[in-house]
Amino acid sequence: MAFIKALIVNMAISAVWYAIEWMQYGELQWDRECDDVVWWLYLLVLWYLFAHQN
């Protein structure tokens, strides 16, 4: 269950991220590899935090 929560929050963060990028540049830049790394880091951190909630 913690993984699903983390995935949903991570997708919401990604939606905001891409919306802001679209507003700034008028297009999405899909070929940046750092975005993938950041996406995985957010997911891992969120999963850890949700899994260790009391």
SULKA-V366416 format. One record per helix or strand. SS is the DSSP state (hx for helix, st for strand). FROM is the first residue (numbers start at 1). LEN is the number of residues. Records with the same first field share a line. If there is no record, write none. Layout:
SS=FROM-LEN  FROM-LEN
This chain:
hx=2-24  33-19
